[in-house]
Amino acid sequence: MSKTEDSDEKRIWPKDYTPSQEPTVDSNFRNAILNSILTSKIADEQVNTDLFYVMSTRRSTRKFSPRPVEQWKIDKILASADTAPTAGNFQGFEIFYVKDPKVKEKLVLAANNQPYVNTPVVLVFCSNPERVKLNFPQEILAKFSIQDATLAAAYSQLTASALGLSSIWIGLIDEEKVKEAIGTNLRPSSLLCIGYPSQKRGPKSRRNLKDLIHVV
């Protein structure tokens, strides 16, 4: 085995993606890279990681600045998806981190020509029921994996907001066109498009709790 092949064997992150900081512990230690990313200190003063503040101030954005997103923020967004709860902890989902501009253009077409799909960071969340090793019918496993992918996307979206970024969740997609664009047979659940907003948006009205909550 060549040195290059040996290096590829030991990698704990995918080809063409290298986190901004590598784990300080043995890379064979389970979750080393995840823990290293999530617990690293944040120098950016614009970041507010109070969960309830993040929830109350998160807004969907359709106009993004061309400003690139820092690698350490991308690291945290991706790592946070890995912490989302999943059926049986089998993590029945995959994330496609789209960097190729041509693929982004194809995703715009696959998302009903929504131009804001082409943002600095584009993530495609896909279900992978084959990872869910539970003794249930296939349609139940498929449902579990869609739920897994959806929760992971939500975790990433909240993390992006905590890091001073904005995002838009895209659910109106032609699934077959998305599959073709990113080169997979896995079913896409959503696109998450992330970047710096061209302008901050204020609070949006919500329905009253009495209209939302039903006690039975």
Buried (B, 14 or more C-beta within 10 A) or exposed (E): EEEEEEEEEEEBEEEEEEBEEBBEEEEEEEBBBBBBBBEBEBEEEEBBEEEEEBEEBBBBBBEBBEEEBBEBBBBBBBBBBBBBEBBBEBBBBBBBBBEEEEBBEBBBBBBEEBEBBBBBBBBBBBBBBEBBEEEBEEEBBBBBBBBBBBBBBBBBBBBBBBBBBBBBBBEEBBEEBBBEBBEBEBBBBBBBBBBBBEEEBEEEEEEEEEEEEEEE
